[in-house]
């Protein structure tokens, strides 16, 4: 499940090859009782969402590093230009920069230097009161 669990509808389901059809259908039914949308995905690092999401999020940080843009401007562009409910930098802060770096390492995506700097400063995002934004 994804966070916040109460709002996110997706559950990525991963089954070993040996799973029976009954096990798979029961898992899907269980997800549906929680009013979630189950999708069977391959057992690869990051599954689907994190494998696609974190390169995008880190790309936003690299754009910030290269251009010196204001973090709010980058987030505003992606919210209103791409229809995202939250900008990439605010999302990194929500997830936690330390957690985001660990996810990146798991999928083979190196965290940008700015993420490392913020972590070294103890600025981990919302949970510490500061990341790309102040909370």
C-alpha positions as CSV (number, residue, x, y, z in Angstrom):
1,X,0.0,0.0,0.0
2,X,1.0,3.6,-0.5
3,X,0.9,6.5,2.0
4,X,-1.2,8.0,3.1
5,X,-3.0,4.6,3.2
6,X,-6.4,6.3,3.7
7,X,-6.1,8.3,0.5
8,X,-4.1,6.1,-1.9
9,X,-6.1,3.6,-3.9
10,X,-3.3,1.4,-5.3
11,X,-1.8,-1.8,-4.0
12,X,0.9,-3.4,-6.1
13,X,0.6,-7.1,-5.7
14,X,3.7,-9.3,-6.2
15,X,3.3,-13.1,-6.4
16,X,5.9,-15.8,-6.6
17,X,5.5,-18.1,-9.7
18,X,4.3,-20.9,-7.4
19,X,1.2,-18.9,-6.3
20,X,-2.0,-20.7,-7.1
21,X,-4.8,-19.0,-8.9
22,X,-6.9,-19.3,-5.7
23,X,-4.2,-17.4,-3.7
24,X,-4.1,-14.7,-6.4
25,X,-7.8,-14.2,-6.5
26,X,-8.1,-14.2,-2.7
27,X,-5.5,-11.5,-2.5
28,X,-7.2,-9.4,-5.1
29,X,-10.6,-9.8,-3.3
30,X,-9.0,-8.8,0.0
31,X,-7.6,-5.6,-1.6
32,X,-11.0,-4.8,-3.0
33,X,-12.7,-5.2,0.5
34,X,-10.4,-2.3,1.5
35,X,-11.7,-0.4,-1.5
36,X,-8.2,-0.5,-3.0
37,X,-7.2,-1.1,-6.7
38,X,-4.9,-4.1,-6.9
39,X,-2.5,-4.4,-9.8
40,X,-0.2,-7.4,-10.2
41,X,3.3,-6.2,-11.0
42,X,6.6,-7.9,-11.5
43,X,9.0,-8.5,-8.6
44,X,11.6,-6.0,-9.7
45,X,13.4,-3.4,-7.5
46,X,10.9,-0.5,-6.8
47,X,8.1,-2.5,-8.4
48,X,6.3,-0.1,-10.8
49,X,5.5,3.1,-9.0
50,X,8.8,3.7,-7.2
51,X,10.8,2.5,-10.2
52,X,9.2,5.2,-12.4
53,X,8.6,7.9,-9.7
54,X,12.1,8.3,-8.1
55,X,14.0,9.0,-11.3
56,X,11.4,11.8,-12.0
57,X,11.7,13.2,-8.5
58,X,15.5,13.2,-8.6
59,X,15.3,14.8,-12.0
60,X,13.4,17.7,-10.5
61,X,16.2,18.2,-7.9
62,X,18.8,18.1,-10.7
63,X,16.9,20.8,-12.5
64,X,16.9,22.9,-9.3
65,X,20.7,22.4,-9.0
66,X,21.3,23.3,-12.6
67,X,19.1,26.3,-12.9
68,X,18.7,27.7,-9.3
69,X,15.0,27.8,-9.8
70,X,12.9,28.3,-6.7
71,X,11.5,25.0,-5.4
72,X,8.0,26.4,-5.4
73,X,8.2,27.3,-9.0
74,X,9.3,23.8,-10.0
75,X,6.4,22.3,-8.0
76,X,3.9,24.8,-9.4
77,X,4.9,23.9,-13.0
78,X,4.3,20.2,-12.3
79,X,1.1,20.7,-10.4
80,X,-0.5,23.0,-13.0
81,X,1.3,21.9,-16.1
82,X,1.2,18.1,-15.6
83,X,-1.9,17.9,-13.3
84,X,0.0,16.4,-10.4
85,X,-1.6,16.8,-7.0
86,X,1.7,17.7,-5.5
87,X,5.0,18.9,-6.9
88,X,8.1,16.6,-7.0
89,X,10.0,18.5,-4.3
90,X,7.1,18.6,-1.9
91,X,6.6,14.9,-2.5
92,X,10.3,14.2,-1.7
93,X,9.8,16.2,1.6
94,X,6.6,14.2,2.3
95,X,8.3,10.8,1.8
96,X,11.5,12.0,3.7
97,X,14.8,12.7,2.0
98,X,16.5,9.9,3.8
99,X,13.9,7.4,2.8
100,X,13.9,8.8,-0.8
101,X,17.7,8.3,-1.0
102,X,17.3,4.7,0.2
103,X,14.6,4.0,-2.3
104,X,16.9,5.5,-5.0
105,X,19.7,3.2,-4.0
106,X,17.4,0.2,-4.1
107,X,16.4,0.9,-7.7
108,X,19.9,2.0,-8.8
109,X,19.1,5.7,-9.0
110,X,21.7,7.9,-7.3
111,X,20.3,10.7,-5.2
112,X,21.3,14.2,-6.4
113,X,24.0,16.1,-4.4
114,X,21.4,18.5,-3.0
115,X,19.5,15.6,-1.4
116,X,22.7,14.4,0.3
117,X,23.5,17.9,1.5
118,X,20.0,18.3,3.1
119,X,20.3,14.9,4.7
120,X,23.7,15.9,6.2
121,X,22.1,19.0,7.6
122,X,19.4,17.0,9.2
123,X,16.8,18.5,6.9
124,X,14.8,15.3,6.1
125,X,11.6,17.0,4.9
126,X,8.3,17.3,6.8
127,X,9.3,15.0,9.6
128,X,12.2,17.3,10.6
129,X,10.4,20.6,9.8
130,X,12.7,21.4,6.8
131,X,13.7,19.9,3.5
132,X,13.2,21.7,0.2
133,X,10.5,23.7,2.1
134,X,10.0,24.7,5.7
135,X,7.2,23.1,7.7
